[in-house]
Amino acid sequence: MKRVSFAEFGGPDVLRLTDAEEPHAGPGHIRIAVRAAGVNPVDWRIREGQKLKAHPVELPSGVGQDASGVVDEVGEGVEGVGIGDHVLGRGSSTYAEFAVLSAWARMPEGLTFEEAAGYPSVVETALRIIRESGVQPGQTLLVSGASGGVGSAVLQIARDRGITVIGTAGAANQDYLRSLGALATTYGEGWAERVRELGHVDAALDLAGSGVIRELVELTGDPRKVVSIADLGAPEAGARFSGVTGNVPEALAEAVRLIARGRLHIPVEKSYTLAEAAAAHTDSAAGHTRGRRVLVV
């Protein structure tokens, strides 16, 4: 089968589309014929060699953890899913023609494979950091870097829970944030004052790692109410860095419920082939994404 992998840490150019042995589903796992794989910032951070304790790497390494596809192997002890089912889920080395998943859910009706591949990690992350921020219904959550996949999920999940959201993003994404129910403002000089004009902030999330932790702490008045998924230095200001995956099966089940109720939709901004994985990483690292980027197999 074809698989994207890297034999050394470095820039996007270390990615190679190679021939590899097919993986197989062990106990408690399933294998899918991959139709699409989600591109997440953690993918290129691992490729760069960033020290992410939750993601130890042995070289050469495959790439990717999110995918959608058609079940073609079911491991021992797995129930409730069968050959031919369409699923979305989380696994390893998903930039490939076949991948083993450790957590999955049936795809909601009407969802394309490309769309489905964009949900697993971003919804798990969104649910986790909303919980860790401590924000409650009726309060206001500030989201810095709100237009990407995680931000798109946070805005919609928070709205569904009765939480007011203020989102920051580039000028081109202001209407997009408003379409998801957020109060929107731009980055750049004076951004914190513009946020204050929109309302009191009870908790804040940093999704972009753009050096705003201290301002977020000032806006909330409590570093314990600030959570980052992109700034490893956040704890230096008393904030929390959240990088350890939570309950993925539970998150997938919640994603499917929200999608089925029409309360969650994350658009695919751009699709790439497996051979274009390096370009997908370059674009992802550049930021300013509206929704998700996926690889189509």
N, C-alpha and C positions, 0 to 999 in steps of 0.2 A: 504494500500500500504506500501511498504518498503521505509524508508527514513533514511539517515544519519543525526544525530543531536548530540548536546552536551548540558548538563545541568549545566556545570560549566566550567570556563575558565581553561586552562591548556595545557598539552602536547597532543600528538596524541592519547594517551590512553583514553582521555575523549570522544572520538568519539564513538558513538553507532549506530548500525543498528537496527532500531526500527519499530514497526508498527505505522502508523499515518493515520489520516483522509486525504482523497484525497482533494487537493485544487481545486477551480473552477475559471473559467475565469470571471472576472468582466468586466464592461464597458472599452473598449479600450485595453483589454488584450486577449491573447489566452492561451489555455492549450495544452501541448504536452505530448504524451507518450514518455518519455525520452529514447533515444537510447544511448546517451553518454553525459557526463558532463565534462567540462574543469576544470582542477585543476590549480588554480592561487595562487601566494604567498599571496594575500590579504585574501584568505580563511583561511590559517593557522595563519596569523597575527590576524584576528578577533577571531579565536578559542583560541589563546594565551591570548586575552584580551588587546591587544595593543589599545591605545586610538586613534582610527581613526574616526575623526569627521564625515566623509562622510558615515560611516557605523555603526550607533547606533544599539545596540544589546539588545534584550530581551530574557532572558533564560526561558525555554529551547529554543534553536535556531537550525534551519536547517542550512545547509552548501551549499555553491556554488552559482554562479551567471551566469555561461555560460552553454549552453546545445544545443544539436541538437535532433531532434526527429520528430514525426508525429503528426500533428495537430488533436486534437480530441474534442476540444471545442473552439468556437469563441464568444467572448464577444460582448455585444451591441456596435454598432457604428464602429466595425472593418470591413474594406473592403479590397478586394484584396488578401484575403487568405481564404482557405476553408478546411473543414474536409478532412484529408488524405494527405494534402500537407506536403512535407518534408522541414523543416526549421532549421535554426540556429539562436540563439538569446541570449538575456540577460534577466534574471529574478531574482528569489530568490529561495533558498532551492532547487537547481537543482540536488543535490546528492540524487535523488529519482526516483521512477518509474513514477511519474507524476509531472509536474512543470508548473507554470504560468509564461509566458514571457510578459514583458512590451515593448520589442523591438525585432524585428525579420526580417529576409530576407529569401527568398527561397534559398535552397541549390543549388549551381551551379552544372551543370551536371558533373558527373565523380567523385564527392567528396564523400568519405565515411562518415558515421555518426561520426566515431571516429575522422577523420580529421576535420570535420565541427565544432565539439564542441571546438576545440582549437583556433578558430579565434576571437570570439566576443570581449572579453576584451583586448586581446593583440593588436588587430588592432586599437581599440579605443584609447588605451594608446599610441601606436606608433604615430598615427596621431596627438594626442594632444601634446605630448612632442616635436615632430619635430617642430610643430607650435610655441610652447612656447620658444624653443631655439632660434628662429629667423634665423636659417640657411637658406640660399638661394641657388638656383641652381648655380653651378659653385664654391661653397664654399666647405669646408671640415668639416665633423662632426665626432667627436670622440665618440665612444660608449664603455663605460666600462662595461663589463659583457654582451657581445654581442651574445652569442650562445643560450640563452634561447628563449622562445616564443616571448617576446616583442622585444628582440634584432634581432631575425630572421625577424620579420616584419619591424622593423626600417631599417635594411640594404637594404631590397628589395624595400621598399617604397622610401627611399632616392635615391637609384640607378635609379628608374623609374623617379625621378624628376631631375636628372642630378646633384646630390650631391655626392661628393666623401666621402667615409666612411672609417675611421680607426677603427678597432674593436679589443678589448682585450678579451682574453679568455684563458682557460687552454691549455696546450700543445696539448692535444688530440683533440681539436676543431679548430686548426689552418686551416686545409684543409677545414673544413666545412665553416668557415667564408669566405675563399677565393672563395668557390663555390657559395657564395651569392654575390660576387662582391666586397668584402671588402679588404682593406689592413689590414693584420693581424699581431698581436704581442701578446706576452704572458704577464701574470701578473708577479709579483715578483720583486725583487730588480732590479732597473734600468729601470723599465717599462716606466717611463715618458721620459727618454732619448731615448729609442727605438722609442717612438711615435714621438719625435722631428725629428728623422732621417727619418721618413716616410713622413713628411711634416708639413706645418703650419696648426694649428687647429683654426677654426673660431667659433665653438660651441661644447659643450660636453654634453653627457647624462650619468648619473650614474644609472645603472640598477641593480647593485648587492649590493650596500650598504656596500662596503668593505673598507670604510674609505679613499676614494681618492678625496674627494671634493676639498681640498686645492690644490692638484696637478692639478686638472682639471681647477681650477680658474687660476693657474699660466700658464697653457698651452694655455688657451684662451685669457688671459689678461683682462678678463671682467667677473665678477661673474654673471652678468645678462645673460650671454650666457651659463650658466651651469644649468642643470635641473636634479633633482634626483627623482626617484620614490621609493627609498629604504632607504634613509638616512634622518631621521626626523630632524637631526641636520644641514642639508644643509644651512638653512637660517642664521645660525651663521657665515658662511663664505661669506654671501651675495648672495648665490645661491638660486635657487627656489626649493621648494619641491612641486611636483605636485601629488595631491591625490584626486582631485575632478573630477568625471566623466564628460565628455563632451557630445556631441551629438551622442548618440549611434545609432539611426536609420541611420544617415548620415554616420557614420563609417562602419556600416554593408553594406550599399549600395556600399561604396567605396571598401570594401573588396571583395564583389562579383564581381565588375567590374575588379579589379586587378586579381582575380583568373581566371575569364573567359578569360582574355587577356594573361594568362600564365605568369603574372608578379609577382605573389605571391604564394608561397607554403611553408607551415609550417609543417614539418614532426612530426609525433607522435613518441616520443622516447619510451614510454612504456604505456601500458593499464593495468587497474586494475578493479576488480569488486567493487561493492558498499561495500562489506564486507572488502575490502582491502583499504578503504579510509585512515586509519591511516598510512599505509605503503606509500601511495601516498604522504601524507603530509610530512612524514619523508624524503622521497627522494627529494621532491620539496625544502624543507628547506635546504637540503645539498648542493644545487646548482649544477653547472657543467652540467646542462641539455642541450641537443641538441634538440631544438624544444619544443614539448609539452608533458604533461602527462595528460591522460584522464581516467575517470571511464566509464566502459561500463556496461549498464543496460541490 
